[in-house]
Amino acid sequence: MIASVVFSILCISFFPLNSERKKIQWNDSKINWISYEEGMKDSLKNGRPVLLILYAEWCPACKTYAKVFFDENIQKLSHRFSMIRVDIDQNPELSRKYSVDGEYIPRTYFLYPDGRLMETIYPQIRYRFFIGSRVENVKWFMEDALDED
């Protein structure tokens, strides 16, 4: 009995509850992240492409990916997009809607202002919407999406 109580206390200490976990930092002070609904309206109204990221707060790859958005070049390019982040745990229906090749995370989609996927900028490989955590990759995709639009 005492062993199970001690084990429970240790688990709580080392593995905090979701509400106690530190949220992923996406550079909110320099990137104008907006909700999905607001972003889709903004894109259509202003003729800007959408950069849509599906992620989860508990995802280590998402935490690494978020660091890309602290790069100055990415920040500058972001002003030319409607920037949307969607937590798949809070919005499972959107995760399903954008599960073109699976529901892995993080997934990054570039959309035309009318909401259609810019399919031609992605390689024809499995997990093609996982674009990696290198600034160069994200910058290339952003620039390609702007050329596509």
N, C-alpha and C positions, 0 to 999 in steps of 0.2 A: 504493500500500500504506500509506504513512504517513498519507495523507489519510483512509483508511477507519478506521485505528486512532484518529486524533484525533477523527473524527466519532463513533465508538463511545463514546469517553470522554466527550465532550460530551453525548451522549444519556443516558448513565447518570447524569451529574451533574445534568442538568435534569429528567429524568423518572425518578424513583426507582422501584425495584421495588415491587410491592404490599406486601411485608413492611416496607418502609421508609416507606411513606406513613403520615401521621398519621391515626389513626382518627377518625371523626366523633364529636363530643361530643354526647351526648343527655341530659345532666344526670343521670347515673346516681346521683349522691349525693342527689338530691331526688325522683327518679321511680323507683319500684320496678319496673324492667323485668324480666320473667321470660321463660323459654323458652316456645315454643309449647305444648309438651306440658303443662308446669306451669301455664301460663296458662289453658288450656282446662279443666283439672281444677279450678283455683282458681275459675274463673267458675261452673262448674256447682255446686261445693260451696257457695259463698257467695252465689250468685244475683246476681253482678255482671255487667254487660255487659263485653265485650271491646273494647279498642281495639287493633287489629292493624295494624302498619305493615310494609310490604314495601319494602325499600330496598337499595342497594348502596354499599359504602364509596367507590367511585370516582365516584359520582354527585354533580355539583355542586348539583343541585336538592335532593338529599337532605341535603346539608350545610347548605344554607340553611334547609330545613324543620326540621332538628333544633334550630335556635335558638329555635323557638317554645316548646320544652319547658323553657326557662329562665324563662318568664313565671310570676309568682307565682300568677295565676289558673288557669293550666293545671296547675301543680303541685298546687293544692288539688283541682281536679276529678279529677286522675289517681288520687287515693286511692279514688275510687268506681268504678274500672275495674280489670280485669285487664289490665295494660299489657304488650303483646307487640311485640317488634321481630324481624323476620326478614330476614336478609341473603340476598337471592335467589341470590347466587353460592355460598353455603354450603348452601342449601336449595332447589334448583331445583324439586323436586317440590311444595313448598308454593306457590311462585310460579305453577306451572301450575294447581294446585288453585284458587287465587284469581285466575284470569285471566278474570274475568267479561266484561270488555270490552277485554282486552289485557294485556300484561305490561310496560307502562310503569312507571316509578318516579319518585317515591315514590307508593305506593298506600296509602290508609288505609281500613280496614274497621271498621265497628262491628257487633258480633255480639251476638245474644242469648246468655244463659248456656248454652243448649243448642247453640250453634254456628251457628244460622241467621243469615244476613245480614239486617241491618235495612235492607231495600231502600227503604222509604218515605221515609227521611230524605235520600236522595240525589236530585239533579236528574236528569231523564231526558235527559242530554246525553252526548256522547262524552267519554271520560276522566273520568267522574263520580267516580272514587275518588281523583283528584288534587285535594285540597281546598285547595291553595295554601299559602303560607308566611306568611300573616298570622295573627297571634294571634287576631283577631276571628273569622276563619273557623273555626279549630280549636275555639275556645271555643263558638261557635254549634253546631257539629256535636256536641261533647261534651254540651252541655246538651240538645240535641234527642234524642240517644241515651238520655240518662237519663230524659227524659220518655216516650220510646217504650217503655222497659223497664218 
